[in-house]
Amino acid sequence: MDSLLLKKRYRPDLWAVFSWAVLGLVLGVLVYTLATLVVQSLPAWREMGAGLLLKNDWFFRHGRFGAAGMVYGTIVVGLLALALALPLALGAAIWMAEYLAPRSRWGVKVLIESLAAVPSVVYGLLGVLILRRWMGEWLAPFGAWSGDTLLTGGVLLAIMILPTLTTLTEDALQNVSQRQRAAARGLGLTRGEVVWSVILRQAMPGVLAASLLGLGRALGETIAVYLVIGRMDNQLPERLFSGTALVQPAQTLTSKLGGSELYIALGDPVHWGAMMALCLILLGITGLCAGASLFLNRLWTTNS
Amino acid sequence: MCANFGFPNVEESHSLIRPSWWCFALLMAFLLPIFASVATAVDVLRVQGSTTVNSVVADALEILQAEKGLSYRIDTQGGSSGGLYAIGRGAVEVGMSSAGFSEQDRARFPERDLRALTIGYDALALIVSADVWQGGVRSLTAQEMRGIYEGRIRNWSEVGGSDQRIVFFNKEPGRGTWKSFVRWLYGSENAAPPVNHPEVGSNSETRNKVIGTRGALSQLSAAWVDGEQVFALGIRDAAGEIVFPSQTNLADGSYPLTRPLNLLISGPPEGKVQLLIEFLQGPRGAELIRKHGYLPLSAE
């Protein structure tokens, strides 16, 4: 009996070995991906310089690669989605966290989180079938040629990130301690006043973190945007916030990468490099969002 | 037996049901089927490429599956250039292309012995939405089409229609449709001027967007035209003669915008690949090709 126990003790901890191996694998994949993107995009950076990022001039048949129009499309679509979704998400979250009985809150939360799990291609198809047509009709008086516009992409993305945004915002509101609520109520504040001047203020970093996470998701979304944005190159208006640009087709980094151009680029180092550079730029933008979200989340947890 | 080395004697009475072991086993249970499916995928005939060729090949594969027990996988990721890329990289056994096959394409993948087998021909139509057709536009000249492509003609009233903006959906520049189109207008792909238009990908996407947009114009395989929601314009020459993309005009060569439907293979055809090619080049294949609105080889 005693010897059996002893044998066991010197067996290597398989679980630790395995988890280290997996961690190494994950980090390895990450580093390998980044290194590949950087190395393969080098020919394009060498050829185009900073113009690859700053110039609005993408005609691959003529060897001209300037992705500013796509960067603009990506950022505007993401910000539009956030601007449209955040007020709705905040409203729904306040209702769930502050006014709903705990038991029904759980039910609503399950419903919303299952909405967040709907695959993006489903949203995309709904966008093509319904949203595209509606937007085409509504926007026609404003000069839209069809339902494929920057705004359609923004609205569709807003619908897509709404569940994620709502449930994360609700978590942030829930995390404000009950004592604060009780104290504020004890001071004679009404329920609405408590929400406005205590809960929202306390939960602000959490709400911001949730927004950034939602923004990151919107920026990286491909299929749904691909189907409704129109995929028109070199759409960069003179002014940053231009109404006419909103009702015209556009191109985002993801809709370009989702198209068939990737297949044409293969074999031409500069063109392929430019496509890889688009990946890098996209990675940079979404990484920035995720990083800012993490930073705010930490700020928030250390403060409360 | 083993010495104790002075470590405290820790009881581990339930080591067999340690949670870590169960987690490990569960993980393996998930991973093993994935490894297994990767290993068995070798036996499947993989086909990828042009949505135009796909409609015929998908039907042929289905018949071969029922009759000869052929297992296959087919998709249209990337269109014709996706098909060329996939066969060039050895990701599939058969690529589908409606873009023609040039020495340049062959030179892109020197390590492979790429060859193209034509199974039929397709007429490329200039398609418009119902409101344009009803507005009275029935044909365009190559000159007018160049004007629209380059953005100099922006309204249907300039080419004999009603006052409606022309919304031109350009096929993605990697698509076989796009290549045939610019070869017709400009002689070669590289001679096409730099333009910006909203882009469309697969044939069904093109069709749906044209149906759903007022004043729409695009390029599409004539086989997808129905004459109810999507209409094919004729091509008018300098003498005012109008030729529509019909099967007869395709067969006698009077319609200018045609292209071959190709299967791309690597090396001489063998086994499953040969089975597919023999079927498509045989009489039943020809019947299938005609059924989808294309012109089979034998009718030349």
Interface residues (C-beta under 8 A of the other chain):
Chain A: S3 L5 L6 K7 K8 R9 Y10 L14 W15 F18 F59 F60 R61 H62 R64 V128 R132 R133 G136 W145 S146 G147 D148 L227 G230 R231 M232 D233 N234 Q235 P249 G259 S260 E261 L262 Y263 I264 L266 G267
Chain B: M1 C2 N4 F7 N9 V10 E11 E12 S15 S20 W21 C23 F24 G78 G79 S81 G82 L84 Y85 G88 R108 F109 R165 V167 E172 P173 G174 R175 E189 N190 A192 P194 N196 H197 P198 E199 V200 G201 E205 N208 K209 G212 T213 R214 G215 A216
